[in-house]
Amino acid sequence: MVGYAFTTHVLTISKADYDLIRWEAERSYPQECCGILLGLTADGNRTVTLTLPCENVRLDAPERRYSINPQQVIAALKLARSRGENIVGFYHSHPDHVAHYSVIDLTEAHWFDCSYLITGVVKGSATDTEVFPADWGRKKRRILSLEEISIRA
């Protein structure tokens, strides 16, 4: 069962990392870009300390879907642990579509307690960016809810 909720949680990211993600979205157009966000979590709020661009290894419809090589995820997890951090999220783009998550995004949001950042790209230019944390709701339903983005200098 799927539910929807709004939260006051915040994803804090540097302007440099935010700009990198949007640049990756434009560079990868018309295919989806993807990557991993490392950082820290406190009281449900996530702070990104490092953005790791990844190759979209999706062979079927990479313009509408993405997949990160499991070896890159393992390497990111090891790097995060060596820094005393965790994987706090993932990002990808939506070529010629809005930044809102799709049904596929919802069903493939397997990392709970992580943020999923999506950037829309229209004709090669990044447009809106939204963040959704994947979580289990009180009624044991998978939910994605809008999360605030705080961009720091």
Sequence and secondary structure as in RCSB ss.txt:
>XXXX:A:sequence
MVGYAFTTHVLTISKADYDLIRWEAERSYPQECCGILLGLTADGNRTVTLTLPCENVRLDAPERRYSINPQQVIA
ALKLARSRGENIVGFYHSHPDHVAHYSVIDLTEAHWFDCSYLITGVVKGSATDTEVFPADWGRKKRRILSLEEIS
IRA
>XXXX:A:secstr
 EEEEEEEEEEEEEHHHHHHHHHHHHHHTTS  EEEEEEEEETTEEEEEEEEEE B   S TTT   B HHHHHH
HHHHHHHTT EEEEEEEEEETS SS  HHHHHT  STTEEEEEEEEETTEEEEEEEEEEEE TTS EEEEEEEEE
EE 
